[in-house]
Amino acid sequence: MNSKYIRNAGILLHITSLSSDYGIGDLGSEAYRMADWIASTGVGLWQVLPLGPTGFGNSPYAPRSTFAGNELLISLEQLVYEGLLDQHDLHDHPAFARDHVDFDRVITWKLPLLKKAARAFLDRSSLQHKAFQEYCAKQSFWLEDYAAFMVLYETYADARWFSHWPVALSKREPKALDAFRVENHQKLEEWKVLQFFFEYQWNAFKLYVNAKGLKLVGDVPIFVAADSADTWSNLHLFKTDAQGRFSAVSGVPPDIFSESGQLWGNPVYDWDVLKKDNYGWWIKRLERLFTLTDILRIDHFRGFDAYYEIPAGEKTAENGTWVAAGGEEFFKVVRSHFGPVSIIAEDLGLMNASVERLRDDNGFPGMKIFQFGFSLNDRRECNYYDDFLPHNWDENFVAYTGTHDNNTTLGWFTSLAEQVKQMVLAYLGCREEEVVWAMIRALMLSHARCAIIPMQDLLEKDGRARFNYPSSCNDSNWSWRVEKEECTETIAAKLAHLVRISARTGKTGDDA
């Protein structure tokens, strides 16, 4: 059977959502136990969200660096095992909630311990020091600036380098930056060590996951945060005015969901500058992310064809314009550098023929969201002919019940108007108490090449387990966690049955 017809399935579960005693999911024993459980279901993919260190609002889609790893994912237990922390360091941890992350509380308690371990690493003679130096040399193109950015962020208690740092440092004047590096050498080294900790813990975890027959699906936010090391160290890649300030930001125009559109606020790329450099920064970015995961989902894929640009200072997205990005040439460079690449195109929202052509010409599967398939039309009649219903899906798509931005399937269903509820039940042929697994079954039996299910849906969680409310700074965003005892053998067997009957083995017919 041609490899393009391989059928696969996966589970969407971010690392922060894992169980642990220390307030947030990490790369410790529970990550390995979860890999065992996911493998037992028969699926071949484990999808996570962006892995970068999160900033304001704790969003993985606005990291402090697109190259760095989130230090909060480092396992403290592993650092104890290596003698970099004492066991008693972990005894007096706060009474963290088991079902959600309190990010402020976690950061206040965990970051000092991570830095203590980093100092211990720097103070002792170890064979790992050679590996650390090799790591720093290999990753120097981003690591040096990231470490400086984080120390400056701590020094001035603000990541907004463009408005809250001394001008000489915000503008990266060589003398000022060199003096700062000399004065803060120890602190810079600590941040580099934390990235080294993340690197070797993540690599060990990925090796284990891959050995279990699972591939990791990562995520690439197309834009970067304004208050990030990426913009501070690469300002020339973004559109700016004569004073070096961001001249335009990203968003989406007004639509039926928002009369004023969505003002995301991320600075936009100067694609002419990127092109002159043969897209070198983007190539390094993808190289880095492909070392961490096996497959990449590109968020807001349509931005490679054209993106919506809003003049800086606007209060809404109403006065923006669409600007061509030249994605066809960009992906030619990507293919010439990498060869065939495993990319999922997040093609939701306002699409047109040009975006679809860019997706299809590169052979990237798009996305289908089952929840989007049910609606009432303008005459308040039920619509069963939607592109998001399984009977209309083509093969080259990755299908989800919902994504990290959707309500859980149970939360979504219970919030529907009665007429739409009846539409869903009629389509699925089930009772209300069966709706979640009936949707999962229909998803698995669809033509879509790949089916991915959020962990919350496998556990039949209600809306309290929703992971994100888009365009909001809700305290519960990104915070949901699975509890250890919830992932049972019964649920694994139930999903494994659907994997078998839907032939989602991740193998070709010749291999099966």
Phi, psi and omega in degrees: 000137178301137186298338181291347179262010175301130178256137184218170178214162181203176179236135177263115181203114181283154183298324180298340183275359179287160176286146171191166179274356193244029168089344183205146175297144182215190185266028178272205188299327182290332176294321179288321177296321178293323176300319177299315183294315180298318178298326182292342178280346180091354179287163183248359186229142171237111181264134177238171177267177179308144189261002185289163177292122187282153180247222183301131181084355176065020182281128174296344181268005174223063185283162175291338177204139177278349181259330185281163174260155181286113182300333181292347178276352180293135180279120176292324179300322178294324178291327173295314180303324182274001177080015180269344172225159174265152180302324182292342176299332184264351186291321188263039179286154178300165177279079182291146173294147180274336189255359177203163179263128169262092190301316182299317181293319179297313181299316182300322182272319191275320185300318176300325178291321177297318179291325175300317178295322179297318178295320178297321178297317182289333185276342185251153176278130185207150175297337180289343182296323177296317178296323178296314180296322178294320177298313181299321180293318182292323184258016187298334184298339175235332189292318180300313181290325179295315180299316179297318180301315183292323178290321176295320177302315178292322183297318184255008174054033180196136179271354181281079185300331185283349182224344188238004177251158173304143186303318183299325179276322178295327179270003175059043176293127189308315183296316181294319182290320178297317179297319179297318180296319179295315183293331186243031185305313183297316180295321178298317180296323179299316180294327176293319179298320179299321176292326176295316175304311180302316185300309185285331175290319179294317181299319178295318178297315181296320177300318179294314180300313180296323178295336177279002181086013180255144170252143179268129176258117179263187186217137181240105171294129184297322180261165175244164181285147177298318182267063183226162174296334181297314180284319181300321184265354182221044186302329182296344181277355185241155181287125181225165176265188184297336179269004179080017178264151178302128183262346181208152179228170186263166177170196175225150186286170176303144177210192183293342181270336183211116183294333181252008181076190178238123179261097183286320176090355177292139174297150182259151181288150167266093187295336176294319178293316178301318181297318181299330178269012182056034176060034185302318180296317179294321178297317177296322179298313180292322176303313181299312185289329177286343172283336182270330182223169184265331182225145179238130169267125179263115180287139180057053182304327184299342178292346175279341175271307175202144180237157181267116186252128183242130178304136178302140180099345177294145181270341177226178180265014188289333187255031180270174177221154175276134182233131180294141182250346178075039184296331181300314180290322179301313183286339171296317178294319178300313181294323180292332180276314187261338195079204178300135181239145179267097184229137171255128181266115174284099188249035180275164179088208186286106181247160173215179185298326181294318179293316180298322178295319178298318178296309186288323179297332178267358178073019181278132173290143174269195183235147173231134181246112186303318182302331182287353187278357183239126181200171171253135179277184185300336179268010180063034176253150181291143181245113179255013186244032185276148178296345182265010174263141189304327183291350178254002184279137170278177184287324190273059177219155169254120187255141181230148166295314174199169179252189177296340180269351180267161167295160171299159182298321178293317178297321177297313184296315183292341180271355184286153170296152185303320181298320179287323175305314180295326176297315179297313182296321179294319180295318184275342181064046185219173173270166184302319183288352181254001194296323184295309182287335174293322176293319178298318180298314180297322177298313183294326182273001182287172177286341185307136183303322184225141177237126180236133187240125174298142180303324180302325180285323176299327180269001180054047180281148177272189187298344178292344179263010178302139187272326183208142170251104185305148178060034177218161174247040179304133182299337181274352180302136174067012192256346186298142177227146175276143176265145192308317187281355184284332181274092187264165175295328180297315179294318179300317180294323180297316177289321179300324176298316179292326176299317182293310187286342177262003179057037178264065184268348185076013180236156174285168178300328180288333183267336188297000000 
